Amino acid sequence: MRCFEPLRILSLNLFLSLSLLGATLTLKERIYPKSPLKLKDVSTISANPALKTMLSSLELPPKLLSDGELDAVEVREFLSSLAFDTSKIQIRGKGVLFYKGKQVTSSFLKHLVKNYLQTTYPNYHIRKITLRTPSIPISSGYYYVKITPSSSSFSHLYLNLEVFDSTRVVKKVKATIYTQVYKECAIAKRKIERGHLITGEELATKKFLIKTSSQECLTPKEVIGAISKTTIYPKKRIKNYMIMPNYPIKKRSKVKIIYQKGAIRIELLGLALDNGNVGDLIRVKNLSSNKVLRCEVLSSSTVRFVY
């Protein structure tokens, strides 16, 4: 059966590509809370029966409506994340999440703020939410709340909330959230000796409390391929001073200098005075004349004199 798996995947991809031709999603202006909330609950779907059934059953992640609104861009990104060819599907309109009730309480607004923060700022730990407002009366019996970010720091987040009675704004509320920021930072799984080329197998991640914007939090991607400048011990957060790029040209290494102008080509021996990646401009001493030249790094052993 395994030999047929690639064919099955290819057939499914072909089906998705062809069946999306002419498909249209029109977002409903009013969306009502439901768990789980499916694509058919937020839009009118026009497509062939098989595709319509497939699209209708898709469950929307909570983050899509955490701010109270849903637009075509968000739906398109959601479908793209599921490997749909969204160039062949039209998405129209905009929807808002309506709640039923005669009043909006402060505790419910805090609940909405908490949900918004958990999906939009997953690295932020909420210590306290301050939101001062009396209960807001709703005459139509239906309302929605739009949440937009105002500003943020490492200890505070500020949000603006607009409460709509049907389609009319009846209250604007400011929320202050006291936070702590935690990020996944690269750590060493085991002791890494000085001068070692770091690989992905030697790294893991751990959450650290980040208190200021200057506090370093390197990801494994930023560390892999670097050279350790010092001994790195297990479970310690890796910082910039501990590593350096694995430069093709290293300072004080001997290199070949290429001088070329028209048909004239000369090769000289030089000494690199700087570290350099391919494409970088570095200083190189011509060992025959002791002159310092400005050169472009071509490879791990060759530079080109730049006029």
DOTORDREN-47932 format. One record per residue: residue in one letter; x, y, z of N, C-alpha, C, CB in turn. Coordinates in steps of 0.05 Angstrom, whole numbers, always signed. Glycine has a CB too. Layout:
<rs>
A;X;Y;Z;X;Y;Z;X;Y;Z;X;Y;Z
...
</rs>
This chain:
<rs>
M;+16;-24;+0;+0;+0;+0;+17;+25;+0;-18;+0;+24
R;+41;+24;+12;+57;+48;+14;+65;+60;-13;+82;+42;+30
C;+69;+42;-33;+77;+52;-59;+56;+69;-73;+84;+29;-77
F;+31;+67;-64;+9;+83;-75;+6;+109;-61;-16;+67;-75
E;+20;+114;-38;+16;+138;-22;+23;+163;-38;+33;+137;+3
P;+46;+165;-53;+51;+189;-68;+30;+195;-89;+78;+186;-82
L;+19;+173;-102;-2;+177;-121;-27;+188;-108;-8;+151;-136
R;-33;+178;-84;-57;+188;-70;-54;+217;-64;-62;+171;-45
I;-31;+225;-54;-26;+254;-47;-27;+271;-72;+2;+257;-34
L;-15;+261;-95;-15;+275;-120;-44;+279;-130;+1;+261;-141
S;-60;+258;-127;-88;+259;-136;-104;+279;-119;-101;+232;-135
L;-98;+280;-93;-112;+298;-75;-105;+327;-82;-105;+293;-46
N;-79;+332;-87;-70;+359;-94;-82;+368;-121;-39;+360;-95
L;-83;+349;-140;-95;+356;-166;-124;+362;-163;-91;+333;-185
F;-138;+346;-146;-166;+351;-141;-171;+379;-129;-178;+329;-122
L;-154;+386;-109;-157;+412;-96;-152;+434;-116;-138;+414;-72
S;-132;+431;-133;-125;+452;-152;-147;+456;-172;-99;+445;-166
L;-158;+434;-183;-178;+437;-203;-205;+445;-192;-182;+410;-218
S;-212;+434;-168;-238;+439;-157;-241;+467;-146;-243;+419;-135
L;-219;+481;-141;-221;+508;-131;-228;+529;-153;-195;+517;-118
L;-228;+520;-178;-235;+539;-200;-264;+547;-196;-231;+525;-227
G;-269;+574;-195;-295;+584;-193;-307;+584;-165;-313;+568;-210
A;-292;+574;-145;-302;+574;-117;-302;+602;-106;-285;+555;-99
T;-323;+609;-91;-326;+636;-79;-336;+633;-50;-346;+653;-95
L;-323;+648;-32;-332;+651;-4;-341;+679;+0;-309;+643;+16
T;-365;+682;+10;-375;+709;+17;-379;+709;+47;-402;+715;+2
L;-363;+726;+61;-365;+726;+90;-391;+739;+99;-341;+742;+101
K;-403;+727;+120;-427;+737;+131;-421;+763;+147;-441;+716;+149
E;-439;+782;+146;-435;+807;+160;-437;+803;+190;-455;+828;+152
R;-454;+784;+198;-457;+778;+227;-450;+749;+232;-487;+783;+236
I;-431;+745;+250;-422;+718;+258;-429;+715;+287;-391;+715;+253
Y;-440;+692;+294;-449;+687;+322;-431;+666;+334;-478;+679;+323
P;-425;+669;+360;-407;+650;+374;-417;+621;+373;-404;+658;+403
K;-399;+603;+368;-405;+575;+367;-379;+559;+371;-419;+567;+340
S;-381;+536;+383;-357;+520;+387;-362;+491;+379;-347;+522;+417
P;-348;+481;+359;-328;+495;+343;-341;+513;+322;-308;+475;+330
L;-327;+534;+314;-337;+552;+293;-325;+543;+266;-329;+582;+299
K;-343;+536;+247;-333;+525;+222;-336;+546;+200;-349;+500;+214
L;-323;+540;+177;-323;+560;+155;-351;+564;+145;-305;+549;+133
K;-368;+544;+146;-396;+548;+137;-412;+566;+156;-410;+521;+135
D;-402;+570;+181;-416;+587;+200;-409;+617;+195;-409;+579;+228
V;-388;+622;+181;-379;+650;+177;-381;+659;+148;-351;+653;+187
S;-388;+641;+130;-389;+649;+102;-410;+633;+86;-362;+645;+89
T;-418;+644;+63;-434;+629;+44;-415;+619;+23;-456;+648;+31
I;-416;+592;+18;-396;+579;+1;-409;+571;-26;-384;+555;+15
S;-397;+580;-47;-406;+573;-74;-384;+556;-88;-414;+598;-91
A;-389;+530;-92;-369;+513;-104;-383;+487;-112;-345;+507;-84
N;-368;+469;-124;-380;+443;-131;-385;+428;-105;-361;+426;-150
P;-404;+409;-105;-412;+395;-80;-390;+384;-63;-431;+373;-87
A;-370;+371;-77;-348;+358;-61;-331;+379;-47;-331;+341;-80
L;-324;+400;-62;-308;+421;-50;-323;+437;-28;-298;+440;-71
K;-349;+441;-33;-365;+456;-14;-366;+441;+13;-394;+460;-25
T;-369;+414;+11;-370;+398;+35;-343;+399;+50;-376;+368;+28
M;-321;+399;+35;-295;+400;+47;-290;+427;+61;-273;+396;+25
L;-297;+449;+47;-293;+475;+59;-311;+480;+83;-297;+497;+37
S;-336;+471;+80;-356;+476;+102;-347;+464;+128;-382;+464;+94
S;-333;+441;+127;-325;+427;+152;-301;+438;+165;-321;+398;+145
L;-286;+457;+153;-262;+467;+165;-268;+483;+190;-246;+485;+144
E;-253;+477;+211;-257;+491;+237;-237;+515;+238;-252;+472;+261
L;-247;+538;+246;-231;+562;+247;-216;+563;+274;-248;+588;+243
P;-190;+570;+274;-176;+573;+299;-186;+598;+313;-145;+576;+294
P;-187;+598;+340;-198;+620;+355;-185;+647;+349;-195;+615;+385
K;-159;+647;+342;-145;+672;+338;-156;+689;+315;-116;+667;+332
L;-170;+676;+295;-181;+690;+273;-202;+711;+281;-193;+671;+253
L;-216;+706;+302;-237;+724;+311;-232;+736;+338;-264;+710;+311
S;-207;+734;+347;-200;+744;+374;-203;+774;+377;-172;+736;+382
D;-201;+789;+354;-204;+818;+355;-233;+826;+349;-185;+831;+335
G;-251;+807;+345;-279;+813;+340;-286;+815;+310;-286;+838;+353
E;-267;+814;+292;-272;+817;+264;-259;+795;+247;-263;+845;+255
L;-269;+791;+223;-258;+771;+205;-259;+783;+177;-274;+744;+207
D;-236;+783;+164;-235;+794;+136;-224;+774;+117;-219;+820;+135
A;-224;+781;+91;-216;+763;+70;-187;+755;+72;-221;+775;+43
V;-170;+773;+80;-141;+767;+83;-136;+745;+103;-126;+793;+91
E;-150;+747;+126;-147;+727;+147;-156;+699;+138;-162;+735;+172
V;-179;+698;+123;-189;+673;+114;-170;+661;+93;-217;+676;+102
R;-160;+678;+75;-141;+669;+55;-116;+657;+67;-133;+692;+36
E;-105;+670;+88;-81;+660;+101;-87;+633;+115;-71;+680;+122
F;-111;+631;+126;-120;+606;+139;-121;+583;+119;-147;+609;+153
L;-133;+588;+96;-135;+567;+76;-107;+560;+64;-153;+576;+53
S;-90;+580;+61;-63;+575;+51;-47;+557;+71;-48;+602;+47
S;-52;+561;+97;-38;+545;+117;-46;+516;+115;-44;+555;+145
L;-69;+510;+102;-79;+483;+99;-73;+472;+71;-109;+482;+104
A;-56;+486;+56;-46;+478;+30;-66;+482;+7;-38;+449;+31
F;-87;+498;+11;-105;+505;-10;-92;+525;-29;-132;+516;+1
D;-97;+522;-55;-88;+541;-75;-107;+565;-75;-85;+528;-103
T;-101;+585;-59;-120;+607;-56;-121;+627;-80;-114;+623;-31
S;-103;+622;-99;-104;+639;-123;-129;+632;-140;-79;+636;-140
K;-141;+610;-134;-164;+601;-149;-190;+601;-133;-160;+572;-160
I;-190;+617;-112;-214;+620;-96;-219;+650;-90;-213;+603;-70
Q;-243;+659;-93;-250;+687;-87;-261;+688;-59;-270;+698;-107
I;-253;+708;-44;-263;+713;-17;-272;+742;-15;-241;+706;+5
R;-297;+745;-8;-309;+772;-7;-320;+779;+20;-330;+774;-29
G;-322;+805;+25;-337;+815;+48;-320;+816;+74;-360;+798;+53
K;-334;+821;+95;-322;+824;+122;-343;+817;+143;-310;+852;+126
G;-335;+803;+163;-355;+796;+184;-346;+805;+212;-359;+766;+184
V;-365;+807;+230;-359;+814;+258;-374;+794;+276;-368;+844;+264
L;-362;+790;+299;-373;+770;+318;-393;+783;+337;-350;+757;+334
F;-418;+776;+334;-440;+788;+350;-447;+770;+373;-464;+793;+333
Y;-453;+783;+396;-462;+769;+420;-491;+779;+426;-443;+775;+444
K;-506;+761;+438;-533;+768;+446;-534;+776;+475;-552;+744;+441
G;-547;+798;+481;-549;+807;+509;-559;+836;+511;-522;+805;+522
K;-568;+842;+535;-579;+869;+540;-559;+887;+553;-603;+867;+558
Q;-536;+876;+561;-514;+892;+572;-487;+878;+569;-520;+898;+602
V;-466;+895;+570;-439;+885;+568;-426;+891;+595;-423;+897;+544
T;-416;+871;+609;-404;+875;+635;-374;+878;+632;-411;+852;+654
S;-362;+890;+653;-333;+893;+654;-319;+866;+654;-325;+910;+678
S;-331;+847;+668;-318;+820;+670;-318;+806;+642;-333;+803;+690
F;-339;+811;+626;-340;+799;+600;-319;+811;+581;-368;+801;+587
L;-316;+838;+584;-295;+851;+568;-267;+841;+575;-297;+882;+572
K;-263;+837;+601;-237;+826;+609;-233;+798;+598;-235;+825;+640
H;-254;+782;+596;-253;+755;+585;-245;+757;+555;-280;+741;+587
L;-256;+776;+540;-250;+780;+512;-220;+789;+509;-269;+800;+499
V;-212;+807;+527;-184;+817;+526;-165;+794;+531;-180;+839;+547
K;-171;+777;+550;-154;+754;+556;-151;+735;+532;-165;+739;+581
N;-174;+729;+519;-173;+712;+496;-156;+724;+473;-201;+706;+486
Y;-160;+750;+470;-145;+765;+449;-115;+763;+454;-154;+794;+448
L;-107;+768;+479;-78;+768;+486;-66;+740;+483;-75;+777;+515
Q;-81;+719;+491;-70;+692;+489;-65;+683;+460;-89;+673;+502
T;-80;+694;+442;-76;+686;+413;-58;+705;+399;-103;+685;+399
T;-58;+731;+406;-42;+751;+392;-14;+754;+404;-57;+777;+392
Y;-12;+751;+430;+14;+755;+444;+20;+730;+460;+14;+780;+462
P;+25;+707;+447;+30;+682;+463;+54;+683;+481;+33;+660;+444
N;+73;+701;+477;+96;+702;+494;+92;+719;+519;+120;+713;+479
Y;+69;+732;+521;+63;+750;+543;+48;+735;+565;+48;+775;+534
H;+58;+736;+589;+43;+725;+612;+28;+747;+625;+63;+711;+632
I;+1;+744;+628;-16;+765;+639;-15;+764;+669;-45;+761;+629
R;-7;+786;+681;-7;+789;+710;-33;+802;+720;+17;+806;+719
K;-42;+822;+705;-66;+836;+714;-78;+851;+691;-59;+855;+738
I;-105;+852;+690;-119;+868;+669;-135;+890;+684;-138;+850;+652
T;-130;+915;+677;-145;+937;+688;-163;+949;+666;-125;+959;+699
L;-188;+949;+672;-208;+958;+653;-232;+969;+668;-217;+935;+633
R;-233;+995;+670;-254;+1007;+687;-277;+1018;+670;-242;+1030;+704
T;-300;+1005;+673;-325;+1014;+660;-349;+1001;+674;-324;+1008;+630
P;-370;+1016;+677;-395;+1004;+688;-407;+986;+666;-415;+1025;+697
S;-428;+971;+673;-442;+955;+652;-453;+973;+631;-464;+938;+665
I;-451;+964;+606;-459;+981;+583;-486;+970;+573;-437;+980;+561
P;-508;+986;+573;-533;+976;+564;-534;+973;+533;-556;+995;+573
I;-547;+952;+524;-550;+946;+495;-580;+946;+488;-536;+919;+487
S;-589;+966;+473;-617;+969;+467;-627;+949;+446;-623;+997;+458
S;-609;+942;+426;-618;+924;+405;-618;+895;+412;-600;+928;+381
G;-604;+888;+434;-602;+860;+442;-579;+845;+430;-627;+846;+436
Y;-564;+859;+411;-541;+846;+399;-518;+867;+398;-547;+836;+370
Y;-494;+857;+404;-471;+875;+404;-445;+861;+395;-467;+887;+432
Y;-426;+876;+388;-399;+865;+384;-378;+883;+394;-395;+859;+353
V;-354;+872;+399;-332;+887;+411;-308;+885;+392;-325;+877;+439
K;-298;+908;+384;-274;+909;+367;-250;+916;+385;-277;+930;+344
I;-229;+900;+383;-205;+905;+399;-181;+912;+381;-198;+879;+415
T;-168;+934;+387;-144;+942;+371;-121;+948;+391;-150;+966;+353
P;-96;+941;+384;-74;+948;+401;-67;+977;+400;-49;+932;+394
S;-59;+989;+423;-51;+1017;+424;-21;+1020;+425;-64;+1030;+449
S;-9;+1009;+446;+21;+1009;+449;+29;+986;+468;+31;+1036;+459
S;+55;+981;+469;+64;+960;+486;+92;+964;+496;+62;+933;+472
S;+99;+952;+518;+127;+951;+528;+131;+924;+540;+132;+974;+549
F;+153;+920;+553;+158;+893;+565;+143;+889;+591;+188;+890;+570
S;+130;+909;+601;+115;+906;+626;+85;+914;+623;+127;+923;+648
H;+78;+927;+601;+51;+935;+597;+42;+932;+568;+48;+965;+606
L;+16;+926;+565;+3;+927;+539;-21;+945;+542;-5;+898;+529
Y;-27;+961;+521;-50;+978;+522;-68;+972;+497;-41;+1009;+521
L;-94;+968;+503;-113;+961;+482;-136;+981;+481;-123;+933;+486
N;-147;+985;+458;-171;+1001;+455;-194;+983;+448;-168;+1023;+433
L;-216;+986;+463;-240;+970;+458;-263;+988;+449;-248;+953;+483
E;-277;+980;+428;-301;+994;+419;-325;+976;+421;-298;+1005;+390
V;-345;+984;+436;-369;+967;+439;-391;+978;+421;-379;+967;+469
F;-401;+961;+403;-422;+969;+384;-449;+958;+392;-414;+959;+355
D;-469;+974;+393;-497;+966;+397;-508;+962;+369;-514;+987;+414
S;-509;+938;+359;-515;+932;+331;-493;+943;+314;-543;+943;+323
T;-497;+966;+301;-475;+978;+284;-466;+1005;+295;-485;+981;+256
R;-475;+1013;+318;-469;+1040;+329;-450;+1037;+353;-494;+1055;+337
V;-428;+1053;+353;-410;+1053;+376;-424;+1066;+400;-383;+1068;+369
V;-425;+1051;+422;-438;+1062;+446;-418;+1067;+468;-460;+1044;+456
K;-394;+1055;+466;-374;+1059;+487;-346;+1053;+477;-381;+1041;+512
K;-327;+1070;+485;-299;+1065;+480;-285;+1061;+506;-286;+1088;+463
V;-270;+1039;+508;-257;+1032;+534;-228;+1027;+529;-271;+1007;+546
K;-211;+1036;+548;-182;+1030;+546;-175;+1009;+567;-166;+1057;+552
A;-159;+990;+559;-151;+968;+577;-121;+969;+580;-159;+941;+566
T;-112;+967;+605;-83;+965;+611;-77;+937;+622;-75;+987;+632
I;-58;+924;+610;-51;+897;+618;-22;+897;+628;-54;+877;+594
Y;-19;+888;+653;+7;+885;+665;+18;+857;+657;+6;+889;+696
T;+41;+857;+645;+51;+831;+633;+80;+825;+641;+49;+833;+603
Q;+87;+800;+635;+114;+791;+635;+119;+776;+609;+120;+772;+660
V;+142;+781;+597;+148;+769;+570;+166;+745;+573;+160;+790;+551
Y;+157;+722;+563;+174;+698;+563;+179;+691;+534;+160;+675;+578
K;+204;+683;+527;+211;+675;+500;+227;+649;+501;+227;+697;+486
E;+224;+634;+480;+240;+609;+476;+268;+617;+466;+225;+589;+457
C;+288;+612;+482;+315;+620;+475;+333;+594;+472;+328;+639;+496
A;+353;+597;+455;+371;+574;+451;+388;+568;+475;+388;+579;+426
I;+391;+543;+482;+409;+534;+503;+425;+510;+493;+393;+526;+529
A;+446;+504;+507;+463;+480;+499;+452;+455;+513;+493;+485;+506
K;+450;+433;+499;+442;+408;+511;+464;+397;+528;+433;+388;+490
R;+488;+401;+518;+512;+390;+532;+535;+411;+530;+521;+363;+520
K;+556;+406;+543;+579;+425;+543;+590;+428;+515;+601;+415;+563
I;+593;+453;+507;+605;+459;+480;+632;+473;+485;+585;+477;+463
E;+653;+461;+475;+680;+471;+479;+685;+496;+462;+701;+450;+474
R;+703;+512;+471;+712;+536;+455;+722;+528;+428;+733;+552;+471
G;+715;+543;+407;+725;+538;+380;+709;+516;+365;+753;+530;+382
H;+687;+507;+376;+671;+486;+364;+651;+497;+345;+658;+469;+386
L;+646;+483;+322;+625;+491;+304;+599;+479;+314;+631;+480;+275
I;+580;+497;+320;+555;+488;+334;+535;+477;+314;+543;+512;+349
T;+523;+454;+321;+503;+441;+304;+476;+441;+318;+512;+412;+297
G;+455;+435;+303;+428;+435;+314;+424;+413;+335;+408;+431;+292
E;+439;+391;+333;+436;+369;+352;+446;+376;+380;+452;+345;+342
E;+462;+397;+382;+473;+406;+408;+455;+426;+422;+501;+416;+404
L;+433;+434;+409;+417;+456;+419;+389;+447;+427;+415;+479;+399
A;+378;+462;+446;+350;+459;+454;+339;+487;+459;+346;+440;+479
T;+315;+489;+468;+304;+516;+475;+292;+514;+503;+282;+525;+455
K;+291;+538;+516;+279;+540;+542;+267;+568;+545;+300;+535;+565
K;+244;+570;+559;+231;+596;+563;+246;+612;+584;+202;+592;+570
F;+252;+637;+577;+264;+655;+596;+248;+680;+599;+293;+662;+587
L;+248;+692;+622;+234;+718;+627;+252;+740;+614;+230;+723;+657
I;+240;+755;+596;+254;+777;+582;+244;+803;+594;+251;+776;+551
K;+262;+818;+606;+253;+842;+621;+257;+868;+605;+268;+844;+646
T;+276;+868;+586;+282;+892;+571;+287;+885;+542;+306;+908;+582
S;+285;+905;+524;+289;+900;+495;+319;+894;+490;+281;+925;+479
S;+336;+901;+508;+365;+896;+503;+373;+868;+513;+382;+917;+518
Q;+355;+854;+526;+361;+827;+536;+361;+808;+513;+341;+819;+558
E;+383;+793;+510;+386;+775;+487;+370;+750;+489;+415;+769;+483
C;+359;+741;+466;+345;+715;+465;+350;+705;+436;+314;+718;+471
L;+371;+690;+433;+377;+679;+407;+362;+653;+402;+407;+673;+405
T;+353;+650;+377;+339;+626;+369;+360;+605;+360;+318;+631;+347
P;+353;+579;+360;+372;+559;+349;+381;+566;+321;+359;+532;+350
K;+363;+577;+304;+371;+583;+277;+393;+604;+276;+346;+594;+261
E;+394;+622;+296;+414;+643;+297;+441;+632;+307;+405;+666;+314
V;+440;+609;+320;+464;+598;+333;+477;+576;+316;+457;+586;+360
I;+460;+560;+302;+471;+538;+286;+490;+548;+265;+447;+523;+272
G;+513;+535;+263;+534;+543;+244;+554;+563;+255;+521;+555;+220
A;+549;+573;+279;+568;+592;+291;+591;+577;+305;+553;+611;+311
I;+612;+592;+311;+635;+581;+326;+633;+591;+355;+662;+588;+313
S;+637;+573;+374;+636;+581;+402;+662;+596;+409;+633;+556;+421
K;+659;+620;+420;+682;+636;+428;+691;+630;+456;+676;+666;+426
T;+674;+616;+471;+680;+609;+499;+667;+582;+504;+671;+631;+519
T;+673;+570;+526;+659;+545;+534;+630;+551;+541;+674;+531;+558
I;+612;+536;+530;+583;+540;+535;+573;+516;+551;+567;+544;+508
Y;+562;+521;+574;+553;+500;+592;+524;+492;+588;+558;+508;+621
P;+516;+468;+594;+489;+458;+590;+468;+476;+604;+486;+430;+599
K;+445;+479;+590;+421;+493;+601;+425;+523;+606;+413;+480;+627
K;+448;+534;+597;+452;+563;+599;+443;+576;+573;+482;+569;+605
R;+431;+600;+576;+422;+615;+552;+446;+624;+536;+405;+639;+560
I;+446;+619;+510;+469;+626;+493;+466;+656;+486;+470;+608;+468
K;+487;+671;+489;+487;+699;+484;+508;+706;+462;+493;+716;+509
N;+505;+730;+451;+522;+738;+428;+551;+736;+434;+515;+766;+419
Y;+559;+744;+459;+588;+744;+465;+600;+716;+465;+593;+758;+492
M;+583;+695;+466;+593;+668;+468;+599;+656;+440;+572;+650;+482
I;+589;+669;+419;+592;+657;+392;+602;+677;+372;+565;+645;+383
M;+611;+667;+350;+619;+685;+328;+612;+670;+302;+649;+694;+329
P;+606;+685;+280;+601;+672;+255;+624;+655;+245;+594;+692;+233
N;+619;+634;+231;+640;+617;+219;+649;+630;+193;+630;+588;+215
Y;+665;+652;+196;+673;+667;+172;+690;+650;+153;+689;+692;+181
P;+684;+651;+127;+701;+638;+107;+730;+649;+108;+690;+641;+79
I;+732;+675;+111;+758;+687;+114;+761;+696;+143;+762;+712;+95
K;+782;+687;+157;+786;+694;+185;+810;+713;+187;+791;+668;+202
K;+807;+730;+207;+828;+750;+212;+855;+736;+216;+821;+767;+236
R;+876;+747;+203;+904;+738;+205;+908;+712;+190;+912;+734;+234
S;+889;+704;+172;+894;+681;+155;+905;+690;+128;+867;+665;+150
K;+921;+673;+115;+933;+680;+90;+913;+675;+67;+959;+664;+85
V;+912;+694;+48;+892;+692;+26;+906;+698;+0;+868;+711;+31
K;+892;+690;-22;+902;+697;-49;+887;+722;-58;+897;+673;-69
I;+902;+743;-66;+890;+768;-76;+890;+767;-106;+905;+793;-65
I;+866;+771;-117;+864;+773;-147;+862;+802;-155;+840;+756;-157
Y;+880;+810;-172;+879;+837;-184;+873;+833;-214;+906;+853;-180
Q;+851;+844;-223;+843;+840;-251;+833;+866;-263;+823;+818;-254
K;+844;+873;-286;+835;+897;-300;+837;+891;-330;+852;+922;-292
G;+814;+888;-343;+814;+880;-371;+826;+853;-374;+830;+901;-388
A;+846;+850;-392;+859;+825;-397;+881;+819;-377;+870;+824;-425
I;+888;+838;-360;+910;+835;-341;+899;+822;-316;+923;+862;-335
R;+912;+800;-307;+904;+787;-282;+929;+780;-267;+887;+761;-288
I;+930;+789;-242;+953;+784;-225;+943;+771;-199;+969;+810;-219
E;+958;+751;-189;+951;+738;-164;+973;+744;-144;+947;+708;-167
L;+966;+753;-120;+985;+760;-99;+978;+745;-73;+986;+791;-94
L;+997;+744;-55;+993;+732;-29;+987;+755;-9;+1017;+716;-19
G;+966;+751;+7;+958;+772;+26;+952;+760;+54;+935;+787;+16
L;+949;+779;+73;+942;+772;+100;+916;+786;+107;+965;+779;+120
A;+894;+771;+114;+869;+784;+121;+871;+798;+148;+846;+763;+122
L;+862;+823;+148;+863;+839;+173;+835;+840;+186;+873;+868;+167
D;+815;+828;+173;+788;+827;+185;+776;+800;+179;+770;+850;+173
N;+755;+793;+195;+738;+770;+188;+720;+778;+165;+722;+760;+213
G;+711;+759;+149;+693;+766;+127;+677;+743;+116;+709;+779;+105
N;+651;+749;+110;+634;+730;+96;+637;+736;+66;+605;+732;+105
V;+628;+717;+49;+628;+721;+20;+612;+746;+13;+617;+695;+5
G;+625;+763;-2;+612;+788;-10;+619;+812;+8;+582;+785;-8
D;+631;+807;+31;+640;+828;+49;+665;+842;+38;+645;+818;+77
L;+668;+868;+45;+693;+882;+39;+710;+882;+64;+687;+911;+29
I;+735;+873;+61;+753;+872;+84;+780;+884;+77;+756;+843;+94
R;+796;+889;+97;+823;+899;+93;+843;+875;+91;+832;+918;+116
V;+860;+877;+71;+879;+855;+66;+907;+868;+61;+871;+837;+42
K;+927;+858;+75;+954;+868;+71;+968;+852;+49;+971;+866;+97
N;+978;+867;+29;+994;+855;+8;+1022;+848;+20;+997;+874;-17
L;+1028;+822;+22;+1053;+814;+36;+1078;+821;+21;+1052;+785;+41
S;+1076;+827;-5;+1100;+835;-20;+1106;+864;-18;+1097;+827;-49
S;+1085;+881;-13;+1090;+910;-12;+1082;+922;+16;+1074;+924;-33
N;+1069;+906;+32;+1059;+914;+59;+1037;+936;+57;+1082;+925;+75
K;+1026;+940;+33;+1004;+959;+30;+978;+946;+38;+1002;+969;+1
V;+960;+961;+51;+934;+951;+59;+914;+957;+36;+924;+963;+86
L;+901;+936;+27;+882;+938;+4;+854;+933;+13;+890;+919;-18
R;+835;+945;-2;+807;+940;+3;+798;+918;-16;+789;+966;-1
C;+788;+895;-5;+782;+872;-22;+755;+860;-15;+804;+850;-18
E;+744;+847;-36;+718;+833;-33;+724;+803;-29;+699;+837;-57
V;+710;+791;-9;+713;+762;-4;+699;+746;-25;+703;+755;+25
L;+714;+728;-38;+702;+711;-59;+698;+682;-49;+720;+710;-83
S;+715;+673;-32;+713;+645;-21;+729;+644;+5;+724;+624;-42
S;+734;+619;+14;+749;+616;+39;+778;+621;+37;+745;+588;+50
S;+788;+625;+12;+817;+629;+8;+823;+652;-11;+829;+604;-1
T;+802;+664;-23;+807;+683;-44;+792;+709;-40;+800;+671;-71
V;+806;+731;-46;+793;+758;-46;+800;+772;-71;+803;+774;-21
R;+784;+793;-78;+789;+808;-102;+793;+837;-95;+766;+805;-122
F;+815;+848;-106;+821;+876;-101;+799;+894;-113;+849;+884;-112
V;+789;+913;-97;+767;+931;-105;+780;+958;-110;+744;+932;-84
Y;+776;+970;-133;+788;+995;-140;+774;+1018;-124;+786;+1001;-171
</rs>
